[in-house]
Amino acid sequence: MAPQQVEGEHDPYGAQPRERRGDDAAAGRPVPSVVAVAADGEHRFSKPVRAGVRLVEGVGVEGDAHAGTTVQHRSRVRADPTAPNLRQVHLIAAELLDELREEGVDVAPGALGENVLTRGLDLLGLPRGARLHLGAVAVVEVTGLRNPCAQIDAFRPGLLRRVVHRGEDGALVRRAGVMAVVVHGGPVAPGDAVAVHLPALPHVALDRV
C-alpha cells in the first residue's frame, strides 16, 4: 500500500493524522496497525515479544539495548561512538514474515530484532522524514533502511539473500525494515493503529542508515 500525502498548509505534520485511518477504512483498505512489539536489554540478534513497550523521546524503546541518544549498535559504536543514534526504533512489516513463511522460512515476531512489527503499511516505500503515529501518543520519524549483516545467516542460513538482493538495475534492495527516531514518547502495544504523515515535497527515498 503506497503512502498517501497528508496535506498541511505550512507544517507537513500539521494535519490531523488519524483522519487517514478513516480514509483507509472507508476505501476498504486494512487500517495500518501494530502487530507485535519487542525489546531486549541485552545485545542479542532476536528480541523477546512484549505485551507493550514505551518509547522515550530522543532515546528509543525504554529498556532496550539499542536505546540512546548516540549510536548503540556495536558495529556503529566501534566506528564512531559519538555519532547520533538514527536507529533508535526498528520497524518491520509483517508482510515480509508472510513472504518468508511462504518460502518455507518461519520467522516469528521479534526474531529479526525489530521493536515494532506492523501490518498494512508499506514501510519500505516511505520517504525519509515520514512520521508514524503509533497508538494514541507515540510518534517516530523514519531515518532510513536497516542494513542487515551476516548475523542474519547465523540465525537462519540463507536468510540474508532473501532480505537483501539486487534489483534489475543492479542496485541493492534492502527489505529488512526501517529505522526511526522517537519524536514523541508514549506506550505502544499490539493492536494500536498507525497513521502516516509524509514530509513536504520533494520526498527523499530511504537509504541505509
GUDO-897600 format. One record per residue: residue number from 1; chain; x, y, z of N, C-alpha, C in turn. Coordinates in steps of 0.2 Angstrom, whole numbers, plus 5000, padded with zeros to 4 digits. Layout:
REM residues N
 pos unit  n.x  n.y  n.z ca.x ca.y ca.z  c.x  c.y  c.z
 NUM    A    X    Y    Z    X    Y    Z    X    Y    Z
...
END
This chain:
REM residues 209
 pos unit  n.x  n.y  n.z ca.x ca.y ca.z  c.x  c.y  c.z
   1    A 5004 4994 5000 5000 5000 5000 5004 5006 5000
   2    A 5004 5010 4995 5008 5016 4995 5006 5022 5000
   3    A 5010 5025 5003 5009 5030 5007 5005 5036 5004
   4    A 5001 5039 5007 4997 5045 5004 4999 5051 5008
   5    A 4999 5057 5004 5001 5063 5007 4996 5066 5011
   6    A 4998 5068 5017 4993 5072 5022 4995 5079 5021
   7    A 4990 5083 5019 4992 5090 5017 4992 5094 5024
   8    A 4996 5099 5024 4996 5104 5029 4998 5110 5026
   9    A 4996 5116 5027 4997 5122 5024 5005 5124 5024
  10    A 5008 5124 5030 5015 5126 5030 5018 5120 5034
  11    A 5015 5117 5039 5018 5112 5043 5016 5105 5040
  12    A 5021 5101 5037 5018 5095 5034 5016 5090 5039
  13    A 5017 5091 5046 5014 5087 5051 5008 5090 5054
  14    A 5005 5096 5051 5000 5100 5055 4993 5097 5054
  15    A 4992 5092 5049 4985 5090 5048 4984 5085 5054
  16    A 4977 5083 5054 4975 5078 5059 4977 5071 5057
  17    A 4982 5067 5060 4984 5061 5057 4979 5056 5057
  18    A 4975 5055 5062 4971 5049 5062 4965 5050 5058
  19    A 4964 5055 5054 4959 5055 5049 4961 5050 5043
  20    A 4967 5049 5042 4970 5044 5037 4967 5037 5039
  21    A 4966 5036 5045 4964 5029 5047 4957 5028 5044
  22    A 4953 5034 5045 4946 5033 5042 4946 5033 5035
  23    A 4950 5036 5031 4951 5036 5024 4952 5028 5022
  24    A 4957 5025 5025 4958 5018 5024 4952 5014 5025
  25    A 4949 5015 5030 4943 5010 5032 4938 5011 5027
  26    A 4936 5018 5025 4931 5019 5020 4933 5016 5013
  27    A 4939 5016 5011 4941 5014 5005 4942 5006 5005
  28    A 4940 5003 5010 4941 4996 5011 4948 4993 5012
  29    A 4953 4997 5013 4959 4995 5014 4960 4994 5022
  30    A 4965 4989 5023 4966 4987 5030 4969 4993 5034
  31    A 4967 4995 5040 4970 5001 5043 4976 4998 5046
  32    A 4982 5002 5044 4988 5000 5047 4988 5000 5054
  33    A 4992 4995 5057 4992 4993 5064 4998 4990 5066
  34    A 4999 4990 5073 5005 4987 5076 5002 4979 5077
  35    A 5007 4975 5075 5005 4968 5076 5009 4965 5082
  36    A 5015 4967 5083 5019 4965 5089 5024 4970 5091
  37    A 5026 4970 5097 5032 4974 5100 5037 4970 5103
  38    A 5043 4972 5103 5048 4968 5106 5054 4972 5109
  39    A 5057 4970 5114 5063 4974 5117 5067 4969 5121
  40    A 5074 4971 5121 5078 4967 5125 5084 4971 5128
  41    A 5085 4970 5134 5090 4974 5137 5097 4972 5136
  42    A 5098 4966 5132 5105 4964 5130 5105 4964 5123
  43    A 5112 4964 5121 5113 4965 5113 5113 4957 5111
  44    A 5107 4956 5108 5106 4949 5105 5102 4950 5099
  45    A 5103 4945 5094 5100 4946 5087 5093 4947 5088
  46    A 5089 4942 5091 5082 4942 5092 5080 4946 5098
  47    A 5074 4948 5098 5071 4952 5104 5065 4948 5106
  48    A 5064 4947 5113 5058 4944 5115 5052 4949 5114
  49    A 5046 4946 5112 5040 4949 5112 5037 4952 5118
  50    A 5034 4958 5119 5032 4960 5125 5024 4962 5124
  51    A 5021 4963 5130 5014 4965 5129 5013 4972 5127
  52    A 5018 4976 5128 5019 4983 5127 5025 4986 5128
  53    A 5027 4991 5125 5033 4994 5126 5032 5002 5127
  54    A 5037 5006 5129 5036 5013 5130 5042 5016 5126
  55    A 5040 5021 5122 5045 5024 5118 5047 5031 5122
  56    A 5053 5032 5122 5056 5038 5125 5059 5043 5120
  57    A 5056 5049 5120 5058 5054 5116 5066 5055 5115
  58    A 5068 5055 5109 5075 5056 5108 5080 5050 5110
  59    A 5077 5045 5113 5081 5039 5115 5079 5033 5112
  60    A 5073 5031 5112 5071 5024 5109 5066 5021 5113
  61    A 5067 5014 5113 5062 5010 5117 5065 5009 5124
  62    A 5061 5011 5129 5063 5010 5136 5066 5003 5138
  63    A 5072 5003 5140 5075 4997 5142 5078 4993 5137
  64    A 5078 4995 5131 5081 4991 5125 5088 4993 5125
  65    A 5092 4988 5122 5099 4989 5122 5101 4994 5117
  66    A 5097 4995 5112 5099 5000 5106 5096 5007 5108
  67    A 5093 5008 5114 5091 5015 5115 5096 5019 5117
  68    A 5096 5025 5115 5101 5030 5117 5102 5036 5112
  69    A 5104 5041 5114 5105 5047 5110 5111 5047 5105
  70    A 5116 5043 5107 5121 5041 5102 5121 5034 5100
  71    A 5124 5032 5095 5124 5025 5092 5125 5020 5098
  72    A 5121 5015 5097 5121 5009 5102 5123 5002 5098
  73    A 5121 5002 5092 5123 4996 5088 5131 4995 5088
  74    A 5133 4989 5090 5140 4988 5092 5145 4990 5086
  75    A 5143 4988 5080 5147 4990 5074 5148 4997 5073
  76    A 5142 5001 5075 5142 5008 5074 5146 5012 5080
  77    A 5146 5009 5085 5150 5011 5091 5157 5011 5090
  78    A 5159 5005 5087 5166 5004 5085 5169 5010 5080
  79    A 5164 5011 5075 5166 5016 5070 5166 5023 5073
  80    A 5161 5025 5077 5161 5032 5080 5156 5032 5085
  81    A 5158 5031 5092 5154 5031 5097 5150 5037 5099
  82    A 5152 5043 5096 5149 5049 5097 5143 5051 5092
  83    A 5143 5047 5087 5138 5048 5081 5131 5048 5084
  84    A 5126 5052 5081 5119 5052 5084 5116 5045 5082
  85    A 5111 5043 5086 5108 5037 5086 5102 5038 5081
  86    A 5103 5036 5075 5097 5036 5070 5093 5030 5069
  87    A 5095 5025 5074 5092 5018 5074 5089 5016 5080
  88    A 5085 5021 5083 5083 5020 5090 5077 5015 5090
  89    A 5073 5015 5084 5067 5010 5084 5068 5007 5077
  90    A 5067 5000 5077 5067 4996 5071 5060 4993 5070
  91    A 5058 4995 5064 5051 4993 5062 5052 4988 5056
  92    A 5048 4983 5056 5047 4978 5050 5040 4977 5049
  93    A 5039 4976 5042 5032 4974 5040 5030 4967 5041
  94    A 5025 4965 5044 5023 4958 5045 5022 4954 5038
  95    A 5021 4958 5033 5020 4955 5026 5027 4952 5024
  96    A 5033 4955 5026 5039 4951 5025 5039 4944 5028
  97    A 5037 4944 5034 5037 4937 5038 5032 4933 5034
  98    A 5026 4935 5031 5022 4931 5027 5025 4928 5021
  99    A 5029 4933 5018 5033 4930 5012 5038 4925 5013
 100    A 5041 4926 5019 5047 4921 5021 5043 4915 5023
 101    A 5038 4915 5026 5034 4909 5028 5032 4905 5021
 102    A 5030 4909 5016 5028 4905 5010 5034 4902 5007
 103    A 5040 4905 5008 5046 4902 5005 5049 4896 5010
 104    A 5045 4895 5015 5047 4889 5019 5052 4891 5025
 105    A 5052 4898 5026 5056 4900 5032 5052 4904 5037
 106    A 5051 4900 5042 5046 4903 5048 5050 4907 5052
 107    A 5048 4914 5052 5051 4919 5057 5046 4922 5061
 108    A 5047 4921 5068 5042 4924 5072 5043 4931 5074
 109    A 5038 4935 5076 5039 4942 5078 5045 4942 5083
 110    A 5049 4948 5082 5054 4949 5086 5061 4945 5084
 111    A 5060 4940 5080 5066 4936 5079 5071 4939 5075
 112    A 5069 4944 5071 5074 4948 5067 5076 4954 5070
 113    A 5075 4955 5077 5077 4960 5081 5073 4967 5080
 114    A 5067 4967 5077 5063 4973 5077 5060 4974 5083
 115    A 5059 4981 5084 5055 4983 5090 5047 4983 5089
 116    A 5046 4985 5082 5038 4986 5081 5037 4982 5074
 117    A 5032 4977 5074 5030 4974 5068 5023 4977 5066
 118    A 5023 4979 5060 5017 4982 5058 5013 4978 5052
 119    A 5007 4980 5051 5004 4977 5045 5000 4982 5042
 120    A 4999 4981 5035 4995 4986 5031 4999 4993 5029
 121    A 5005 4993 5030 5009 4999 5029 5015 4997 5025
 122    A 5016 5001 5019 5022 5000 5015 5028 5004 5018
 123    A 5031 5001 5023 5037 5004 5027 5042 5006 5022
 124    A 5044 5001 5017 5050 5002 5013 5049 5008 5008
 125    A 5042 5009 5007 5040 5014 5002 5040 5021 5005
 126    A 5041 5022 5011 5040 5028 5014 5046 5033 5013
 127    A 5046 5039 5012 5051 5043 5011 5055 5045 5018
 128    A 5061 5047 5018 5065 5049 5024 5061 5055 5027
 129    A 5060 5055 5033 5057 5060 5037 5049 5059 5038
 130    A 5047 5053 5035 5040 5052 5036 5039 5050 5044
 131    A 5033 5053 5047 5032 5052 5054 5026 5047 5054
 132    A 5027 5042 5059 5022 5037 5060 5019 5038 5067
 133    A 5013 5039 5068 5010 5039 5074 5008 5032 5076
 134    A 5010 5030 5082 5009 5023 5084 5005 5024 5090
 135    A 4999 5021 5089 4994 5022 5095 4992 5029 5096
 136    A 4990 5031 5102 4987 5037 5104 4992 5043 5105
 137    A 4998 5041 5106 5003 5046 5108 5010 5046 5105
 138    A 5013 5040 5104 5020 5040 5102 5020 5041 5094
 139    A 5026 5045 5093 5027 5047 5086 5035 5045 5084
 140    A 5036 5042 5079 5043 5041 5077 5044 5044 5070
 141    A 5050 5046 5068 5052 5048 5062 5057 5043 5058
 142    A 5055 5041 5052 5059 5036 5049 5065 5040 5046
 143    A 5071 5036 5048 5078 5039 5046 5081 5035 5040
 144    A 5079 5029 5039 5082 5025 5034 5081 5018 5034
 145    A 5084 5014 5030 5083 5007 5029 5088 5003 5034
 146    A 5086 4998 5037 5090 4993 5040 5095 4990 5035
 147    A 5101 4989 5037 5106 4986 5033 5108 4979 5036
 148    A 5105 4974 5035 5107 4968 5039 5114 4965 5037
 149    A 5117 4962 5042 5123 4959 5041 5123 4952 5041
 150    A 5129 4949 5041 5129 4941 5041 5126 4938 5047
 151    A 5125 4941 5052 5122 4938 5058 5115 4935 5056
 152    A 5112 4938 5051 5105 4935 5050 5106 4928 5047
 153    A 5112 4927 5044 5113 4920 5041 5114 4915 5047
 154    A 5117 4918 5052 5119 4914 5058 5112 4912 5061
 155    A 5107 4916 5061 5100 4915 5064 5097 4910 5059
 156    A 5097 4911 5053 5094 4906 5048 5098 4906 5042
 157    A 5101 4901 5040 5106 4900 5034 5102 4902 5028
 158    A 5105 4907 5024 5102 4908 5018 5097 4914 5018
 159    A 5096 4917 5024 5091 4922 5025 5093 4929 5022
 160    A 5099 4930 5023 5102 4936 5020 5100 4938 5013
 161    A 5101 4933 5009 5099 4934 5002 5092 4935 5000
 162    A 5088 4933 5005 5081 4934 5004 5079 4941 5006
 163    A 5082 4944 5011 5080 4951 5013 5085 4956 5010
 164    A 5090 4954 5006 5094 4959 5003 5096 4956 4996
 165    A 5094 4959 4991 5096 4957 4984 5097 4963 4979
 166    A 5099 4961 4973 5100 4967 4968 5094 4967 4964
 167    A 5092 4973 4962 5086 4974 4958 5088 4973 4950
 168    A 5084 4974 4946 5085 4974 4939 5090 4979 4937
 169    A 5091 4985 4940 5096 4990 4939 5102 4989 4942
 170    A 5103 4983 4946 5109 4982 4949 5110 4985 4956
 171    A 5105 4989 4958 5105 4992 4965 5103 4987 4970
 172    A 5106 4988 4976 5104 4984 4982 5097 4985 4984
 173    A 5093 4980 4985 5086 4981 4988 5086 4978 4995
 174    A 5085 4982 5000 5085 4980 5007 5078 4980 5009
 175    A 5076 4974 5012 5069 4973 5014 5068 4971 5021
 176    A 5074 4972 5025 5074 4970 5032 5071 4976 5037
 177    A 5067 4980 5034 5064 4985 5039 5067 4992 5038
 178    A 5064 4996 5042 5066 5003 5043 5068 5005 5050
 179    A 5072 5010 5050 5075 5013 5057 5071 5020 5058
 180    A 5071 5022 5064 5067 5028 5066 5070 5031 5072
 181    A 5069 5037 5073 5070 5040 5080 5063 5042 5083
 182    A 5063 5043 5090 5057 5044 5093 5056 5052 5094
 183    A 5051 5054 5091 5049 5061 5091 5045 5063 5097
 184    A 5041 5059 5099 5036 5060 5104 5035 5053 5108
 185    A 5037 5052 5114 5036 5046 5118 5029 5044 5120
 186    A 5029 5038 5122 5022 5035 5124 5022 5028 5123
 187    A 5017 5025 5126 5016 5017 5125 5014 5015 5118
 188    A 5016 5009 5116 5015 5006 5110 5013 4999 5112
 189    A 5008 4996 5109 5006 4989 5110 5002 4986 5104
 190    A 5002 4979 5104 4999 4976 5098 4992 4979 5098
 191    A 4989 4980 5091 4983 4982 5090 4982 4990 5089
 192    A 4987 4993 5091 4987 5001 5090 4987 5002 5083
 193    A 4983 5007 5081 4983 5009 5074 4989 5014 5073
 194    A 4991 5014 5066 4997 5018 5064 4994 5023 5059
 195    A 4996 5029 5060 4994 5034 5055 5001 5037 5052
 196    A 5001 5039 5046 5007 5042 5042 5006 5049 5041
 197    A 5011 5053 5042 5012 5060 5040 5018 5060 5036
 198    A 5017 5062 5029 5023 5062 5025 5026 5069 5025
 199    A 5033 5070 5024 5036 5076 5024 5034 5081 5018
 200    A 5036 5087 5018 5035 5091 5012 5039 5089 5006
 201    A 5036 5090 5000 5039 5088 4994 5045 5093 4993
 202    A 5050 5090 4990 5051 5084 4986 5053 5078 4992
 203    A 5051 5072 4991 5052 5067 4995 5059 5064 4993
 204    A 5063 5061 4999 5069 5058 4998 5068 5051 4999
 205    A 5070 5047 4995 5070 5039 4996 5074 5037 5001
 206    A 5072 5032 5005 5076 5029 5010 5083 5026 5008
 207    A 5088 5027 5012 5094 5023 5010 5096 5020 5017
 208    A 5101 5016 5017 5104 5013 5023 5106 5018 5028
 209    A 5105 5016 5034 5107 5021 5039 5110 5017 5045
END
